[in-house]
Each structure stands twice: as C-alpha cells, then as structure tokens.
C-alpha cells in the first residue's frame, strides 16, 4: 500500500503501458488510412497524441493535484455543464452526427463527445450526492435516547424516517437516471447508457442503501433495456447475431465474423505489428474493433497481457477505494474503476462473441481524443485519492 502523499506507481505504470500499447496498435492500423485520406501516414497518430494523450495527461495531472474537496463541492455544476453540452449536440451547426447518431459538438476545427465526459462527471456527482444523503439518514438513526421508553418510541420513529428518507433518495436517483437516459436515448447511444446505468447502480448499492432498492433498480433497468431493444430493429438484430453468430455473415453479422477471423488468425504469438490482414475488412478498426486487430497482431500472448493490465487496474482501483477513509473518495474510486474496467471487458467481450456488439471504445487503446482525455482525468482522480489515503 502506497504511503500517504506518495504516487501509486502500479496504477500509473499500468495506465502508461496501456497508452503505449494503444499508440503501437494505432500506428500499425492507421498508417494506410492516413496515407489514403490525408497523404500523411502519421495523421491519425499525431491527432491521437496531440488532441488526446497530451491534453489528457495535462488534465490528469491537474485532477491529481486539485484538492479533492473541490471536486465534491463542484460535482453538481460539472454535471449540469455536461448535460448542457449533451443537449447541444442536437443544435444545428453546433452538433454533428455520424451513422444516424448525434454525439459530437463541433467548435471550429475541434470536435468532442460530451458523453465520454458524462461518465466521469456523473460518477463524481453521484458519489457526492449519495455520501450526503446516506450520511444524513444514518445520523438520524444514531441519536442517543434519554429513557428506555423514549428510546423505543424514538427508534420506531427514526426507523420510519430512515426508510422514508431512503425512499426519497431512491426516487431522486431514478429521476436523475431518467434525465441522463433521455438525452442518451435521443442521440441514440445505448451502449454508453448501459455502462452509466450499471456503474450508477453499483455505486448506489455500495453507498449502503437498502438491498431492495438495488433489486428494484436492476429490475426497472432490465425492463427498460428490453423495451429499447424491442423498439429498434437494429438492436434486436445485434442481439440475434449474438445468439446466432452465423446469422447473415455478409450483413448484420459481418463485423463479428471478421473480428473472430482476425482474432483466430493471430494464434499464440500474433502476425506482428503492422501485419494485420483484417484491418481493411473490419468496420471501425481503429475504435470499436481495435481489440480484434490487437489480437491478430500480438496473438494470445498480447491479448492476455492486455486483459491482465485491466485486471491489475481493477485490483489497484478497488484497493484505493478500500484504503480511503472518506466515503466520497471510496464511491468515486469504485465508480471510476468500474467504468474503466467494465467498459474494457464489454468491448473485448463483444469482439470475441460472448457479449452483443457495442459501439463503446476500448479504454486507452481505441482511437478518439474525448474518450482518452476523460479516461486519463479519471486515472488522475484515482491517483489523487491514493495520495490522500
């Protein structure tokens, strides 16, 4: 366990290796696309470094150095700003869409995805809010009584108030989830919504709320996602392809078939960096499907190293949460760690066919400045928590 005031070098080293691995894979995959589109084989690589890694490291260092109480105090403002930006994607000439989804904001030559930062700001707000709400309810229950009779009566009333207060917390939690969900459904970005809802539910449970709240939230969430799948044919098609991968191999099942071919052809040691044969056949080889390219070029060994790095990240992140003595820090560490690790394994799982296809990036590896910046800020916050533990 790192001493108070010390940098958690294991977490920092793990993140650094993931970033380097992402650079190597991007360099090997993007060269031909960059040359074809921009007459520069390093365009995408330079873009990822200049508009993703560099600002991500700078903001991550800021998140590491900033007083943690500041994040708690301003968490609501940060979330509201993020929600405003999320709504701005629907404004003509400001918002930009791709493939039928409105997810980007254009500011001159720069563009970014507000949803990537929403994962982080929502975790911060939820941790601060749940810390305040659960502390308030428990304080009511632990007051001392003067007489045995009064103690019994007060305990009954406080227990009733305790449950009532938590019920109000549940309704407020569902209301906030509803607002966030509405904006993401309108884009639509169901994959990001699934990650946010899952992490939010886990954080809500670990905050010490009643178990039946978590059961109810899980049931409502499962029902809502079922309806979202039913009302959109392409989501149902993705689910059918997941259940039967051989379905329509030249249509809706094309991506998973090509991904599995790439992963399988990598063998034990891979074909070597830059030697992928599937990158020209795979949709989104630099973002959604980057794991298939990584597995093809580095083989089972490279894939095992990547998975091990995410497991180390999970171990270290949850250890930071456990060692923290402050509830806001604990919930924030759990939320950030869960977000990064779950998103990583969902991306990998969708590429190897054990989960339905999603459009979420592989943390630290996939091409995309917004996601990388948000992820590095999240790591900076985790290092900040570790420093104070």
PAPAFI-317952 format. One line per 2 residues: number of its first residue (from 1); their letters; for each residue x, y, z negated of C-alpha. Coordinates in Angstrom, 3 decimals. Layout:
<lumdrens>
NUM> A> X,Y,Z | ...
</lumdrens>
This chain:
<lumdrens>
1> XX> 0.000,0.000,0.000 | 1.458,3.381,1.008
3> XX> 2.183,5.791,-1.814 | 0.095,8.933,-2.153
5> XX> 1.340,11.619,0.191 | 3.057,9.091,2.471
7> XX> 2.238,8.310,6.082 | 0.639,4.927,6.765
9> XX> 3.261,3.739,9.242 | 1.498,0.469,10.006
11> XX> -1.622,2.285,11.203 | 0.469,4.881,13.035
13> XX> 2.632,2.216,14.658 | -0.349,0.110,15.724
15> XX> -2.003,3.118,17.343 | 1.242,4.099,19.077
17> XX> 1.646,0.611,20.569 | -1.943,0.687,21.836
19> XX> -1.338,4.052,23.516 | 1.888,2.857,25.147
21> XX> 0.133,-0.294,26.331 | -2.625,1.867,27.794
23> XX> -0.087,4.028,29.644 | 1.646,0.974,31.121
25> XX> -1.595,-0.585,32.357 | -2.889,2.725,33.718
27> XX> 0.394,3.332,35.553 | 0.167,-0.062,37.235
29> XX> -3.537,0.190,38.132 | -3.897,3.847,39.117
31> XX> -0.932,4.289,41.468 | -2.702,3.179,44.642
33> XX> -5.914,5.072,43.796 | -3.930,8.212,43.006
35> XX> -1.956,7.961,46.241 | -5.069,7.371,48.306
37> XX> -7.143,10.161,46.778 | -4.567,12.808,45.826
39> XX> -1.421,11.811,47.745 | 0.297,11.515,44.369
41> XX> 0.791,8.066,42.775 | 1.011,9.606,39.289
43> XX> -2.083,11.863,39.350 | -4.287,9.798,37.004
45> XX> -1.361,9.009,34.724 | -0.393,12.694,34.421
47> XX> -4.058,13.574,33.854 | -4.385,10.999,31.066
49> XX> -1.227,12.197,29.351 | -1.814,15.936,29.797
51> XX> -5.557,16.022,29.086 | -5.882,13.024,26.803
53> XX> -2.791,11.965,24.905 | -1.189,15.383,24.310
55> XX> -4.321,17.221,23.057 | -5.375,14.055,21.213
57> XX> -2.071,13.929,19.313 | -2.200,17.651,18.533
59> XX> -5.771,17.447,17.231 | -4.939,14.204,15.422
61> XX> -2.080,15.954,13.602 | -4.500,18.763,12.699
63> XX> -7.001,16.198,11.374 | -4.180,14.644,9.341
65> XX> -3.139,17.952,7.775 | -6.503,19.648,7.265
67> XX> -7.967,19.470,3.721 | -10.415,16.598,3.675
69> XX> -12.916,18.699,1.746 | -13.153,20.935,4.819
71> XX> -14.436,18.059,6.938 | -17.025,17.212,4.301
73> XX> -18.184,20.817,3.981 | -18.444,21.443,7.732
75> XX> -19.645,17.994,8.830 | -23.218,19.192,9.446
77> XX> -22.041,22.171,11.526 | -19.767,19.902,13.577
79> XX> -22.671,17.530,14.242 | -25.036,20.350,15.234
81> XX> -22.452,21.765,17.659 | -22.011,18.288,19.121
83> XX> -25.778,17.837,19.517 | -25.972,21.217,21.272
85> XX> -23.244,20.133,23.670 | -25.079,16.864,24.168
87> XX> -28.200,18.778,25.203 | -26.193,20.982,27.575
89> XX> -25.441,18.061,29.896 | -28.988,18.480,31.227
91> XX> -28.453,22.145,32.202 | -27.808,22.596,35.940
93> XX> -24.307,23.817,36.895 | -23.059,23.022,33.395
95> XX> -23.905,19.363,33.046 | -22.621,16.815,35.524
97> XX> -23.782,13.320,36.321 | -22.400,10.173,37.840
99> XX> -24.181,6.972,38.829 | -27.551,8.311,37.694
101> XX> -26.302,9.300,34.224 | -25.883,12.870,32.927
103> XX> -22.979,12.645,30.480 | -20.431,15.318,31.320
105> XX> -20.031,19.044,30.790 | -18.028,20.966,33.371
107> XX> -16.071,24.045,32.292 | -14.247,25.126,35.417
109> XX> -11.514,22.586,36.177 | -12.120,20.761,32.888
111> XX> -14.844,18.282,32.060 | -15.579,16.243,28.943
113> XX> -18.136,13.835,27.486 | -19.868,15.079,24.317
115> XX> -20.981,11.516,23.489 | -17.387,10.474,22.770
117> XX> -17.080,13.133,20.061 | -20.584,12.378,18.766
119> XX> -19.338,9.025,17.464 | -16.895,10.856,15.199
121> XX> -18.999,13.856,14.123 | -21.975,11.621,13.327
123> XX> -19.783,9.385,11.136 | -18.479,12.430,9.225
125> XX> -21.959,13.862,8.710 | -23.462,10.519,7.699
127> XX> -20.672,9.870,5.188 | -21.067,13.332,3.622
129> XX> -24.865,13.156,3.535 | -25.040,9.623,2.118
131> XX> -22.435,10.492,-0.507 | -24.588,13.387,-1.659
133> XX> -27.911,11.510,-1.548 | -26.834,8.301,-3.282
135> XX> -24.901,10.179,-5.956 | -27.953,12.293,-6.719
137> XX> -30.188,9.251,-7.084 | -27.742,7.349,-9.310
139> XX> -27.163,10.339,-11.554 | -30.887,10.427,-12.270
141> XX> -30.811,6.805,-13.333 | -27.850,7.058,-15.728
143> XX> -29.052,9.788,-18.105 | -28.994,8.915,-21.786
145> XX> -32.146,8.487,-23.893 | -32.707,9.632,-27.495
147> XX> -35.084,6.973,-28.767 | -35.849,3.426,-27.773
149> XX> -39.442,4.260,-26.778 | -38.425,7.318,-24.807
151> XX> -35.644,5.288,-23.251 | -38.127,2.715,-21.919
153> XX> -40.511,5.371,-20.620 | -37.750,7.407,-19.029
155> XX> -36.193,4.334,-17.480 | -39.517,3.467,-15.841
157> XX> -39.992,6.991,-14.513 | -36.426,7.285,-13.342
159> XX> -36.573,3.905,-11.653 | -39.676,5.092,-9.828
161> XX> -37.964,8.364,-8.892 | -34.857,6.422,-7.937
163> XX> -36.793,4.293,-5.449 | -38.766,7.293,-4.205
165> XX> -35.561,9.221,-3.643 | -34.033,6.371,-1.676
167> XX> -37.213,6.071,0.387 | -36.872,9.749,1.258
169> XX> -33.246,9.036,2.175 | -34.391,6.219,4.475
171> XX> -36.923,8.421,6.267 | -34.373,11.186,6.687
173> XX> -31.826,8.676,8.008 | -34.311,7.335,10.553
175> XX> -35.180,10.891,11.606 | -31.532,11.769,12.294
177> XX> -31.026,8.494,14.170 | -34.153,9.298,16.177
179> XX> -32.834,12.705,17.268 | -29.472,11.289,18.327
181> XX> -31.132,8.335,20.057 | -33.473,10.573,22.055
183> XX> -30.592,12.566,23.529 | -28.617,9.431,24.398
185> XX> -31.620,7.671,25.931 | -32.291,10.676,28.161
187> XX> -28.757,10.572,29.601 | -29.014,7.468,29.542
189> XX> -26.127,5.993,27.519 | -27.490,2.933,25.759
191> XX> -24.067,1.360,25.190 | -22.877,4.353,23.170
193> XX> -26.201,4.413,21.342 | -25.749,0.772,20.335
195> XX> -22.289,1.483,18.896 | -23.507,4.556,16.988
197> XX> -26.578,2.817,15.567 | -24.579,-0.249,14.485
199> XX> -21.874,1.827,12.766 | -24.515,4.063,11.177
201> XX> -26.407,1.040,9.836 | -23.223,-0.450,8.387
203> XX> -22.294,2.857,6.738 | -25.816,3.228,5.350
205> XX> -25.644,-0.265,3.817 | -22.188,0.274,2.295
207> XX> -23.346,3.563,0.743 | -25.192,1.486,-1.857
209> XX> -28.720,1.890,-0.549 | -31.276,-0.875,-1.248
211> XX> -30.857,-4.032,0.830 | -34.408,-3.905,2.125
213> XX> -33.613,-0.564,3.765 | -30.879,-2.223,5.816
215> XX> -33.185,-5.105,6.750 | -35.880,-2.662,7.851
217> XX> -33.435,-0.503,9.826 | -31.979,-3.604,11.516
219> XX> -35.443,-4.856,12.461 | -36.501,-1.479,13.842
221> XX> -33.232,-1.179,15.764 | -33.555,-4.645,17.294
223> XX> -37.144,-3.915,18.343 | -36.191,-0.552,19.845
225> XX> -33.329,-2.032,21.885 | -35.603,-4.803,23.116
227> XX> -38.049,-2.195,24.407 | -35.229,-0.211,26.037
229> XX> -34.129,-3.351,27.863 | -37.675,-4.188,28.945
231> XX> -38.454,-0.751,30.407 | -35.308,-0.566,32.584
233> XX> -34.856,-3.294,35.194 | -31.071,-2.878,35.455
235> XX> -30.670,-3.517,31.723 | -32.749,-6.677,31.990
237> XX> -30.644,-7.746,34.979 | -27.476,-7.293,32.920
239> XX> -28.965,-9.456,30.188 | -29.922,-12.152,32.706
241> XX> -26.406,-12.112,34.159 | -25.012,-12.508,30.643
243> XX> -27.243,-15.549,30.092 | -26.506,-16.940,33.582
245> XX> -23.178,-15.531,34.884 | -23.587,-17.307,38.228
247> XX> -26.683,-15.221,38.999 | -26.292,-13.030,42.114
249> XX> -22.454,-13.128,42.311 | -22.425,-10.579,45.122
251> XX> -24.854,-8.222,43.402 | -25.521,-7.601,39.717
253> XX> -23.182,-10.450,38.724 | -20.293,-9.196,40.856
255> XX> -18.390,-7.341,38.114 | -18.354,-10.173,35.595
257> XX> -17.383,-12.709,38.266 | -14.450,-10.574,39.417
259> XX> -13.424,-9.905,35.828 | -13.384,-13.611,34.979
261> XX> -11.369,-14.357,38.118 | -8.795,-11.745,37.122
263> XX> -8.577,-12.948,33.523 | -8.290,-16.584,34.606
265> XX> -5.598,-15.902,37.199 | -3.378,-14.289,34.555
267> XX> -2.572,-17.637,32.982 | -0.292,-17.699,29.936
269> XX> 2.237,-15.025,30.826 | 0.395,-12.987,33.491
271> XX> 1.332,-11.933,37.010 | 3.435,-8.992,35.835
273> XX> 2.737,-5.271,35.570 | 1.593,-3.828,38.874
275> XX> 0.919,-7.272,40.334 | -2.868,-7.396,39.847
277> XX> -4.800,-8.825,42.778 | -8.242,-7.954,41.404
279> XX> -7.893,-4.198,40.839 | -9.227,-3.428,44.328
281> XX> -12.277,-5.687,43.794 | -13.207,-4.811,40.220
283> XX> -15.609,-1.895,39.639 | -14.102,0.748,37.321
285> XX> -10.712,-0.996,36.918 | -9.223,1.963,35.015
287> XX> -12.057,2.302,32.497 | -14.754,-0.315,31.855
289> XX> -12.862,-3.257,33.388 | -9.347,-2.387,32.256
291> XX> -9.124,-5.431,29.963 | -9.544,-7.755,32.946
293> XX> -6.569,-6.055,34.628 | -4.533,-6.221,31.428
295> XX> -5.278,-9.941,31.043 | -4.394,-10.606,34.681
297> XX> -1.071,-8.759,34.496 | 0.044,-9.766,30.980
299> XX> -1.772,-13.087,30.639 | -2.957,-14.816,27.496
301> XX> 0.060,-13.529,25.562 | -0.688,-9.878,26.398
303> XX> -4.386,-10.335,25.616 | -3.527,-11.960,22.286
305> XX> -1.220,-9.059,21.431 | -3.987,-6.557,22.226
307> XX> -6.553,-8.407,20.115 | -4.020,-8.710,17.284
309> XX> -3.442,-4.957,17.371 | -7.172,-4.319,16.931
311> XX> -7.271,-6.824,14.063 | -4.375,-5.003,12.381
313> XX> -6.231,-1.729,12.938 | -9.319,-3.227,11.275
315> XX> -7.318,-4.618,8.349 | -5.491,-1.373,7.731
317> XX> -8.545,0.843,8.181 | -10.663,-1.147,5.724
319> XX> -7.743,-1.277,3.283 | -7.539,2.509,3.433
321> XX> -11.269,2.649,2.643 | -10.873,0.242,-0.279
323> XX> -7.942,2.160,-1.772 | -9.679,5.519,-1.569
325> XX> -11.193,6.663,-4.836 | -13.713,9.069,-3.308
327> XX> -16.930,7.841,-1.741 | -16.955,10.262,1.194
329> XX> -13.456,9.100,2.117 | -14.467,5.461,1.798
331> XX> -17.532,5.782,4.017 | -15.635,7.871,6.578
333> XX> -12.805,5.326,6.765 | -15.266,2.449,7.136
335> XX> -17.199,4.319,9.820 | -14.156,5.280,11.914
337> XX> -12.563,1.836,11.621 | -15.824,0.086,12.517
339> XX> -16.339,2.375,15.511 | -12.881,1.772,16.997
341> XX> -12.725,-1.966,16.336 | -16.317,-2.841,17.244
343> XX> -16.117,-0.814,20.447 | -12.879,-2.577,21.338
345> XX> -14.283,-6.057,20.829 | -17.554,-5.194,22.602
347> XX> -15.566,-4.101,25.660 | -13.396,-7.241,25.555
349> XX> -16.406,-9.467,24.887 | -18.283,-8.082,27.879
351> XX> -15.306,-8.797,30.144 | -14.945,-12.434,29.062
353> XX> -18.670,-13.102,29.234 | -19.579,-13.535,25.569
355> XX> -21.470,-10.210,25.477 | -23.593,-8.393,28.075
357> XX> -21.788,-5.909,30.312 | -21.489,-2.419,28.866
359> XX> -20.113,0.889,30.058 | -18.080,1.731,26.972
361> XX> -14.294,2.227,27.208 | -11.618,0.113,25.569
363> XX> -10.201,2.357,22.802 | -6.716,3.785,23.509
365> XX> -6.467,1.761,26.751 | -9.212,2.912,29.147
367> XX> -8.773,5.978,31.311 | -10.653,9.006,30.005
369> XX> -9.493,12.083,28.130 | -12.587,12.660,25.983
371> XX> -12.609,9.164,24.520 | -8.868,9.177,23.844
373> XX> -8.948,12.580,22.142 | -11.838,11.535,19.877
375> XX> -10.083,8.263,19.016 | -6.808,9.992,18.117
377> XX> -8.655,12.505,15.933 | -10.279,9.535,14.198
379> XX> -6.867,7.975,13.538 | -5.640,11.339,12.217
381> XX> -8.532,11.370,9.725 | -7.732,7.804,8.647
383> XX> -4.092,8.818,8.056 | -5.359,11.811,6.091
385> XX> -7.429,9.543,3.853 | -4.484,7.167,3.383
387> XX> -2.258,10.090,2.444 | -4.627,11.126,-0.334
389> X> -5.231,7.592,-1.653
</lumdrens>
